[in-house]
Amino acid sequence: MSPNDNYTHIIIGAGSAGCVLAAQIVENPNSNVLLLEAGPDCKEPDVPHGIQDIRRVPMKGQSEIFDERLDWNVQVELPNGGSFDVPQAKVVGGGSSINGGTALRNSVHDCEEWVRLGNEEWDWSSVEPVYRALERDTVKGSQGKHPLTRTDVNDTGKIQKAFVEGAIECGLPWSDDLNETYAQGVGASPVCREIDRRVSVANTFIDPLRGRRNFQLLANAPVDRVLFSHKRATGVVLADGRQISASSEVILSAGAIFSPAILQRSGIGPAGLLSSHSIPVVQDLPVGANLSDHPCVPLVARPKKDAYDEDDFSLQMQARWSSGTREDAVDLQLVCFSYLYSAPPMQLSHEETAAASEKAPRGLGGSVSGHVAGIGCNINKPLSLGSVYIRSRKPEDQPVVDPRYLTTSPDRVCARQAVRLAYRIMQSEAMQQQLGPIINLTRDVVDSDSLLDAWIHGQYTSTYHFTGSCRMATRNLGGVVDQTGSVYGIQGLRVADASVIPTIPAANTMWTTVMFAERIGKFVRDCQRSSSTLEEEAVNRY
């Protein structure tokens, strides 16, 4: 990269959103796009090949094969004290390079919530065609860019097949397409793969751009903050102090944890927070509020002999349904996993053990070490909202992440319902043939609300689906950005990643994030901004 390069657009973060944004913006021949990524390029020769194999998820706590360089390893606060670590991808392609690859659409109910927050351009009739254009899906007959594959139930591993049989025995119907509007039941997960190869957004959207004259990717380049002239974004400062200018726009796509942190370090956020860190206030906005995540309660067991083959896929089948606590919301999800691996705990001294006990050893495999299988119970429309905020001005200091998991009564009701159904499925004859006893959960606990609440409180973890911390909404409803991703009161600055999703979708968030990035990328490409933002900027200028 030359300091004289004349970039029109700088995108911060080459994850599931940033890669899609870049592909859209470079279609404008007058653009010159720089895509920045804090982690390595997925094409670097020493990046492990595990990110290409979708049979397992190469994250800490899920597989023996993972690379700590590709993980932010975010510390997440628990509501009653303590914390636990959550994987967050730090590599070109973001989560799509190392996650399970599930590509579930958001629901119609989600869109209705978004419209009520002032986003009439994000109703179902507006977003469904975007999904259709993105997807290369034989089930739907669509011919988009990105491949989605569903495994035939007859071709699944023994544990996955047993899950389907147990779910149907417990009353869930079979669903041919879990991405069909209003679909509920048990079925095959739509996954971004071709045979056994994980297909990331980097493969689909960035690989064709490599070598183009109006595109440059700079990996291993974490960003400190955005630069401004008055109230216009003019470039960025990297963590190493280098400054890079953008003549048109700076776009944050660093995710729901790091985009708000960059904004706050840049002077955009709650005035009280910024003042406490002696950061001059550029714009007072509720950046970092409304953080949401899907809590997950794992039920795990040891696979019996010959139940699992090394060539089996870990994630193939799942179930979605409505708890009935929220009208029309498909708010509960069970995901069957055939393979999770947690390393045995290190040998610690008595003093180290006492200190470590304050940090809950949570993960999808619980505190069990070695290979386990089972069901993850996801609460997909939580009402509990938290926050993310910087702890210092230093870019190397991770922000404080406090999702406030299960702090509302409806969320706890949903958690009980999901765990009870998962328990019944795991006790079914089909699953009992493949798995040993459920670890650390008994019938007397399942039958008691108070005992089950206490058990869930000690077991729940994250699905890594953080959203909402730079909410897209009208300003009076807590908005940080307008319907085109433009930051209120600032020229030349947008956010386009999971942080802008107004309310958390009732689905794994990667595919919704890609959809938002695809639409906002077109707004940027076509130089489109909302009328409300333009009016506000005019008022601020005079």
C-alpha positions in Angstrom: 0.0 0.0 0.0 1.3 3.4 -1.0 0.6 6.5 1.2 -0.4 8.2 -2.1 -3.1 5.8 -3.0 -6.3 7.7 -3.7 -9.0 5.6 -2.0 -12.6 6.6 -2.4 -13.9 4.1 0.2 -12.3 2.4 3.2 -14.1 -0.6 4.7 -13.1 -1.6 8.2 -13.4 -5.3 8.6 -13.3 -8.1 6.0 -15.8 -10.4 7.7 -19.2 -11.7 6.5 -20.3 -8.1 5.9 -17.1 -6.4 4.7 -16.4 -8.9 1.9 -20.0 -8.5 0.5 -19.8 -4.7 0.7 -16.5 -4.6 -1.2 -17.9 -6.7 -4.0 -20.8 -4.3 -4.4 -18.9 -1.0 -4.2 -16.2 -2.0 -6.7 -18.9 -2.4 -9.4 -18.8 1.4 -9.5 -15.9 2.0 -11.9 -15.2 5.4 -10.2 -14.5 3.7 -6.9 -11.2 2.7 -5.4 -11.8 0.5 -2.4 -9.5 -0.4 0.5 -10.7 -3.3 2.6 -8.9 -3.6 6.0 -8.8 -6.7 8.2 -7.3 -7.0 11.7 -6.5 -10.7 11.2 -4.7 -12.6 8.5 -5.8 -13.2 4.9 -7.4 -16.7 4.5 -5.1 -17.2 1.5 -1.9 -16.8 3.6 0.0 -20.1 3.3 0.3 -20.7 7.1 -3.4 -20.3 7.7 -4.6 -23.8 8.6 -6.5 -25.9 6.1 -9.1 -26.6 8.8 -11.0 -23.5 7.8 -11.7 -25.2 4.4 -13.2 -28.4 5.9 -16.8 -27.9 7.0 -17.2 -31.3 8.6 -16.1 -29.6 11.9 -16.0 -26.1 13.3 -12.4 -25.0 13.8 -13.0 -22.9 16.9 -11.7 -23.2 20.4 -14.0 -25.4 22.4 -15.4 -27.1 19.3 -12.5 -28.8 17.7 -9.0 -30.0 18.4 -7.9 -28.1 15.2 -8.1 -24.4 15.6 -5.7 -21.4 15.3 -5.7 -18.8 18.1 -4.5 -16.2 15.6 -7.9 -16.3 13.9 -9.9 -15.7 17.1 -10.4 -12.5 19.1 -11.3 -14.7 22.1 -13.7 -12.0 23.4 -14.4 -11.9 27.2 -18.1 -11.7 27.9 -19.6 -10.6 31.2 -22.2 -12.6 33.1 -25.1 -10.8 34.7 -24.3 -11.9 38.3 -20.6 -11.6 38.0 -17.8 -13.5 36.4 -17.2 -13.9 32.7 -16.4 -16.4 30.0 -14.6 -16.3 26.6 -16.4 -16.3 23.3 -14.8 -17.1 19.9 -15.1 -14.2 17.4 -13.4 -14.7 14.0 -10.3 -12.6 13.1 -9.6 -13.5 9.5 -10.7 -12.5 6.0 -14.1 -14.0 5.6 -14.9 -13.5 9.3 -17.2 -16.0 10.9 -18.0 -17.5 7.5 -14.4 -18.8 7.4 -14.6 -20.7 10.6 -18.3 -21.2 11.7 -20.7 -24.0 10.9 -21.8 -22.3 7.7 -25.5 -22.2 8.5 -27.4 -19.9 6.2 -30.9 -19.4 7.7 -33.0 -16.5 6.6 -34.5 -14.1 9.1 -38.3 -14.5 9.6 -41.2 -12.3 8.5 -41.8 -11.5 12.1 -38.3 -10.0 12.4 -39.0 -7.7 9.4 -42.2 -6.5 11.1 -40.2 -5.6 14.2 -37.7 -3.7 12.0 -40.4 -1.7 10.3 -41.9 -0.7 13.7 -38.5 0.8 14.5 -38.8 3.1 11.5 -37.3 0.9 8.8 -40.1 0.6 6.2 -37.5 -0.2 3.5 -36.6 -3.5 5.4 -40.0 -5.2 5.2 -40.2 -8.8 4.0 -41.1 -7.9 0.5 -37.8 -5.9 0.3 -35.4 -8.4 1.8 -36.7 -11.7 0.5 -35.6 -10.9 -3.1 -32.1 -10.1 -1.8 -31.8 -13.6 -0.2 -33.1 -15.2 -3.5 -30.5 -13.3 -5.5 -27.7 -14.3 -3.1 -28.5 -18.0 -2.9 -27.5 -20.8 -5.3 -29.9 -23.2 -3.9 -31.2 -26.4 -5.6 -34.1 -26.7 -3.2 -35.5 -23.3 -4.2 -34.1 -23.4 -7.8 -32.3 -20.1 -7.3 -29.1 -19.3 -9.2 -27.3 -16.8 -7.0 -23.6 -16.4 -6.2 -23.3 -18.4 -3.0 -23.9 -22.1 -2.7 -26.3 -23.5 -0.1 -26.5 -27.3 0.5 -28.8 -29.4 2.6 -27.9 -33.0 3.5 -30.4 -35.7 2.6 -31.5 -37.2 5.9 -30.6 -40.7 4.5 -27.0 -39.5 4.0 -26.4 -38.1 7.5 -24.3 -39.6 10.3 -25.9 -41.8 12.9 -26.2 -39.2 15.6 -27.8 -36.6 13.2 -30.3 -39.2 11.9 -31.2 -40.2 15.4 -31.9 -36.6 16.3 -34.4 -36.3 13.4 -36.1 -39.6 14.5 -36.3 -38.4 18.1 -37.6 -35.0 17.2 -40.4 -36.4 15.0 -41.2 -38.9 17.8 -41.6 -35.9 20.1 -44.1 -34.2 17.8 -42.0 -32.0 15.5 -43.0 -32.3 11.8 -40.4 -32.8 9.1 -39.6 -29.6 7.1 -38.2 -29.9 3.6 -37.0 -26.3 3.7 -36.3 -24.5 6.9 -35.8 -21.3 4.8 -39.4 -21.4 3.6 -41.5 -18.6 4.9 -43.0 -19.5 8.3 -41.3 -22.9 8.3 -41.3 -24.8 11.6 -40.2 -28.3 12.4 -37.1 -30.5 12.0 -35.0 -30.6 8.9 -31.7 -30.2 7.2 -29.7 -27.0 7.9 -29.0 -25.0 4.7 -25.2 -24.8 4.8 -22.6 -22.8 2.8 -20.6 -25.7 1.4 -19.7 -27.7 -1.7 -19.3 -31.4 -0.8 -17.0 -31.1 2.3 -15.5 -27.7 1.5 -16.6 -24.6 3.5 -17.5 -21.8 1.1 -16.9 -18.5 2.9 -18.0 -15.1 1.7 -14.3 -14.5 1.0 -14.3 -17.3 -1.5 -17.5 -16.0 -3.2 -17.1 -12.3 -3.1 -13.4 -11.4 -2.5 -11.5 -14.0 -4.6 -12.9 -12.6 -7.9 -11.7 -9.1 -6.8 -8.1 -10.0 -6.2 -6.0 -8.2 -8.8 -8.6 -5.7 -9.7 -7.2 -2.1 -10.2 -9.9 -0.5 -8.0 -9.6 -2.9 -5.1 -7.0 -3.6 -2.4 -7.1 -5.9 0.6 -4.8 -5.1 3.6 -4.8 -7.8 6.2 -3.2 -7.8 9.7 -4.2 -4.1 9.9 -6.3 -3.4 13.0 -8.0 0.0 13.1 -7.8 2.5 16.0 -10.3 5.1 15.0 -12.0 7.1 12.3 -10.7 10.6 11.3 -13.0 13.6 10.9 -12.9 17.1 9.4 -15.7 18.8 11.3 -18.5 16.2 11.0 -17.3 14.4 7.9 -15.3 11.2 8.0 -12.1 11.6 6.0 -10.1 8.4 6.8 -8.8 6.1 9.5 -5.9 5.7 11.9 -4.5 2.1 12.1 -3.4 0.7 15.5 0.2 1.2 14.4 -0.4 5.0 13.9 -0.6 5.0 10.1 -3.3 7.3 8.6 -5.2 6.5 5.4 -7.6 8.9 3.7 -10.9 8.2 2.0 -12.4 10.8 -0.4 -16.0 9.5 -0.3 -16.9 7.2 2.7 -15.6 5.2 5.6 -17.7 2.1 6.3 -17.4 0.0 9.5 -18.0 -3.7 9.2 -16.0 -4.9 12.2 -19.0 -6.6 13.8 -21.3 -5.9 16.7 -18.4 -6.0 19.2 -15.7 -4.0 17.5 -17.6 -1.5 15.3 -19.1 0.2 18.3 -15.7 0.2 20.0 -14.1 1.9 17.0 -16.9 4.5 16.8 -16.6 5.2 20.5 -12.8 5.7 20.3 -13.5 8.0 17.3 -15.8 10.3 19.4 -19.2 8.9 18.3 -21.1 7.4 21.2 -22.7 8.3 24.5 -21.3 11.6 25.6 -20.9 10.5 29.2 -18.8 7.5 28.2 -16.7 9.5 25.8 -16.1 12.2 28.4 -15.0 9.7 31.0 -12.2 8.7 28.6 -11.4 12.3 27.6 -12.5 11.7 24.1 -13.9 14.7 22.3 -17.5 14.2 21.4 -18.1 14.3 17.6 -21.7 13.0 17.8 -23.7 11.9 20.9 -25.4 8.7 19.8 -26.4 5.5 21.8 -23.5 3.5 20.2 -23.1 0.2 22.1 -26.6 -0.1 23.4 -29.2 -2.7 22.4 -26.6 -5.5 22.2 -28.2 -8.9 21.8 -27.1 -12.5 21.4 -28.8 -15.9 21.2 -28.2 -17.7 24.5 -27.5 -21.4 24.0 -28.0 -24.1 26.6 -26.1 -27.3 25.6 -27.1 -30.8 26.5 -24.2 -33.2 25.9 -23.4 -36.9 26.1 -20.6 -39.2 25.1 -21.1 -40.9 21.7 -21.3 -44.7 22.0 -18.8 -46.9 20.1 -19.2 -46.6 16.4 -21.9 -43.9 16.7 -19.5 -41.3 15.2 -17.2 -41.7 12.1 -14.3 -39.3 11.5 -15.8 -38.4 8.2 -19.2 -37.4 9.7 -20.3 -33.8 9.5 -20.8 -32.2 13.0 -23.8 -30.0 12.0 -26.5 -31.2 9.6 -29.9 -31.2 11.2 -31.8 -28.8 13.4 -35.3 -27.8 14.5 -37.2 -24.5 14.7 -40.5 -23.7 16.3 -42.5 -21.1 18.2 -42.6 -21.1 22.0 -46.0 -19.4 21.8 -44.8 -16.6 24.1 -44.4 -14.1 21.3 -47.0 -14.0 18.5 -45.7 -15.4 15.2 -42.1 -15.6 16.4 -40.1 -18.7 15.5 -38.2 -18.1 18.6 -36.7 -21.5 19.6 -34.1 -23.6 17.8 -32.4 -27.0 18.5 -29.1 -27.7 16.7 -27.7 -31.2 16.7 -24.0 -31.5 16.9 -22.1 -34.7 16.4 -18.7 -33.4 17.4 -17.5 -31.0 20.1 -14.1 -31.2 21.6 -12.9 -29.3 24.7 -9.3 -29.7 25.9 -8.7 -31.1 29.4 -8.1 -28.4 31.9 -4.5 -27.4 32.6 -2.9 -28.5 35.9 -3.2 -25.5 38.2 -2.0 -24.7 41.7 -4.5 -24.2 44.5 -4.2 -20.4 44.2 -4.6 -20.5 40.4 -7.7 -22.8 40.7 -9.3 -20.4 43.2 -8.7 -17.5 40.8 -9.9 -19.4 37.8 -13.2 -20.4 39.6 -14.4 -16.9 39.2 -14.3 -17.3 35.4 -17.0 -19.8 34.4 -15.6 -22.5 32.1 -18.5 -22.2 29.7 -18.8 -23.5 26.1 -21.1 -25.5 23.9 -19.5 -28.6 25.4 -20.0 -27.4 28.9 -17.0 -28.1 31.2 -16.6 -31.6 29.9 -13.3 -32.4 28.1 -12.9 -34.6 25.1 -15.4 -35.5 22.4 -19.1 -35.0 23.2 -22.2 -34.8 21.1 -25.7 -33.5 21.8 -28.1 -30.6 21.2 -27.7 -26.9 21.5 -30.9 -25.2 22.8 -31.0 -21.6 21.3 -33.3 -18.8 22.5 -33.7 -17.0 19.2 -35.8 -13.9 20.1 -34.4 -12.9 23.5 -35.8 -9.8 25.1 -32.7 -9.3 27.3 -30.5 -6.5 25.9 -27.0 -5.5 27.0 -24.2 -3.2 25.9 -20.7 -3.0 24.6 -18.4 -0.1 25.6 -14.7 0.7 25.6 -12.7 0.3 28.7 -9.9 2.6 27.5 -8.8 4.7 24.5 -6.2 2.0 23.6 -7.2 -0.1 20.4 -5.5 -3.1 21.9 -7.9 -3.2 24.9 -11.0 -5.2 24.1 -14.3 -3.5 25.0 -16.6 -4.6 27.9 -19.2 -6.9 26.5 -22.3 -7.4 28.7 -25.2 -9.1 26.9 -27.3 -9.5 30.1 -28.3 -13.0 29.2 -31.6 -14.4 30.4 -32.4 -11.4 32.6 -36.1 -11.3 31.6 -38.7 -13.8 32.6 -39.9 -14.6 29.1 -36.4 -15.5 28.1 -36.2 -17.9 31.0 -39.5 -19.5 30.1 -38.3 -20.0 26.6 -35.0 -21.6 27.9 -37.0 -24.1 30.0 -39.2 -25.1 27.0 -36.2 -25.6 24.7 -34.2 -27.7 27.3 -37.2 -29.8 28.1 -37.9 -30.7 24.5 -34.2 -31.4 23.9 -34.1 -33.6 27.0 -37.1 -35.6 25.6 -35.4 -36.0 22.2 -32.1 -37.1 23.8 -34.0 -39.7 25.8 -35.7 -41.1 22.7 -34.9 -44.6 21.7 -33.1 -43.5 18.5 -30.7 -41.2 20.3 -30.2 -43.5 23.3 -28.8 -46.0 20.8 -26.1 -43.6 19.8 -25.3 -41.6 23.0 -24.6 -42.3 26.6 -26.4 -40.6 29.5 -26.9 -36.9 29.4 -24.0 -35.4 31.4 -25.0 -33.4 34.5 -28.8 -33.3 33.9 -31.4 -35.5 35.5 -35.2 -35.9 35.3 -35.8 -34.4 38.7 -34.1 -31.2 37.6 -35.9 -31.1 34.2 -39.3 -31.4 36.0 -38.7 -28.6 38.4 -38.9 -24.9 37.2 -36.6 -23.7 40.1 -34.1 -26.5 39.7 -34.0 -26.2 36.0 -33.6 -22.4 36.1 -30.6 -22.9 38.4 -29.1 -25.6 36.1 -29.6 -23.4 33.0 -28.0 -20.4 34.8 -24.9 -22.5 35.4 -24.7 -23.9 31.8 -25.8 -21.4 29.3 -23.3 -20.0 26.8 -23.2 -17.9 23.6 -24.0 -18.8 20.0 -21.6 -16.0 18.9 -24.5 -14.1 17.3 -24.0 -10.6 18.6 -26.2 -7.9 17.0 -27.8 -4.6 17.4 -25.1 -2.4 19.0 -25.3 0.3 16.3 -29.1 -0.1 15.8 -30.8 0.9 12.5 -33.8 2.9 13.7 -35.2 6.4 13.9 -33.3 8.5 16.4 -36.1 8.7 18.9 -36.2 4.9 19.0 -32.5 4.5 19.8 -31.1 4.6 16.3 -27.4 5.0 15.4 -27.8 4.7 11.7 -30.6 5.3 9.2 -32.0 2.8 6.7 -29.0 3.1 4.4 -26.5 2.5 7.2 -25.5 6.2 7.4 -24.5 7.4 10.9 -26.8 10.1 12.1 -25.3 13.6 12.0 -22.1 12.5 10.2 -21.2 12.7 6.5 -19.3 10.0 4.8 -19.7 7.4 7.5 -21.7 4.2 7.5 -22.0 1.0 9.5 -22.9 -2.2 7.7 -22.6 -5.4 9.7 -24.5 -7.3 12.4 -24.4 -4.3 14.7 -27.0 -2.4 12.6 -29.6 -5.2 12.6 -32.5 -3.6 14.5 -33.6 -6.6 16.5 -31.9 -10.0 16.6 -33.2 -12.3 13.9 -34.8 -15.7 14.7 -32.0 -17.5 12.9 -28.2 -17.9 12.9 -27.1 -14.3 12.1 -24.5 -14.8 9.4 -26.9 -14.9 6.5 -29.0 -12.0 7.8 -25.7 -10.0 8.1 -24.8 -10.9 4.5 -28.3 -9.7 3.3 -27.9 -6.4 5.2 -24.4 -5.9 3.7 -25.6 -6.7 0.2 -28.4 -4.0 0.4 -26.2 -1.4 2.1 -23.4 -2.1 -0.4 -25.8 -1.2 -3.2 -26.8 2.0 -1.4 -23.1 2.9 -1.3 -22.4 1.9 -4.9 -25.3 4.0 -6.0 -24.4 6.9 -3.6 -27.8 6.6 -1.9 -28.5 8.1 1.5 -31.8 8.5 3.3 -33.7 11.8 3.2 -33.9 12.0 7.0 -30.1 11.9 7.3 -29.6 14.5 4.6 -32.1 16.8 6.3 -30.4 16.4 9.7 -27.0 17.2 8.2 -28.4 20.3 6.6 -29.7 21.4 10.1 -26.3 20.7 11.7 -24.5 22.8 9.1 -26.5 26.0 9.8 
